[in-house]
Amino acid sequence: MFIIVTKDAIVTISKHPIEKLRSLHEIHENTNHAHKNDLMKSPYYMLYKIFDVMYDKVLISLGKFAKDVQFLEQDLFNRQRLNSKILSHLIVKRRNIIFVNHMLAPQTDILIELHTAVVKVLQEDGDVYFEDLQYKFDKIMHTIQTVNENTR
């Protein structure tokens, strides 16, 4: 997904539709004008909401992923003999969590750079938004680390 931020607008571009972003856009469009002005004094809030929604989506997916791993492990240990199919699924899950870790790890630096760049462009402080995003991102990385350790 690509995000373009200007002083007056935010544009998101993705290869495939993202329903959570579509819902966020609809909520914004259906908000009455007076309330919209309170929330939308700058694009900072919408940028925060975009990241927030996407991070929530990642956390939900990781939760399902962790449950899948637990189920596979239980199934493997409950059997009398080693089942290569279950073991194969566990190995694929392990490979996938390593891939997700490598894909998301650079976002720590991206959040820092984005914070700096947005402050320059919008000329206002958005620390509270970025602190919340950093907290949520740290939670994502901790979940990835936990799942990775549990699949060893």
Long-range contacts (C-beta under 8 A, 24 or more apart in sequence): 1-54, 3-47, 3-50, 5-43, 5-47, 5-117, 5-118, 5-121, 5-122, 6-43, 6-121, 7-43, 7-121, 7-122, 8-43, 9-43, 10-43, 10-46, 10-47, 10-50, 12-50, 18-54, 20-53, 20-54, 20-56, 20-57, 21-50, 21-53, 21-54, 24-49, 24-50, 24-53, 42-122, 42-124, 42-126, 43-122, 44-118, 44-122, 44-124, 44-126, 44-129, 45-129, 47-118, 47-129, 48-126, 48-129, 48-130, 48-132, 48-133, 51-133, 52-132, 52-133, 52-136, 55-133, 55-136, 55-137, 55-140, 56-136, 58-104, 58-140, 59-136, 59-139, 59-140, 59-143, 62-100, 62-140, 62-143, 62-144, 62-147, 63-143, 65-93, 65-96, 65-97, 65-147, 66-143, 66-146, 66-147, 66-150, 68-93, 69-93, 69-147, 69-150, 69-151, 70-150, 73-150, 90-151, 93-151, 94-148, 94-151, 94-152, 97-144, 97-147, 97-148, 97-151, 98-148, 100-144, 101-141, 101-144, 101-145, 101-148, 104-137, 104-140, 104-141, 104-144, 105-141, 107-137, 108-137, 108-141, 111-137
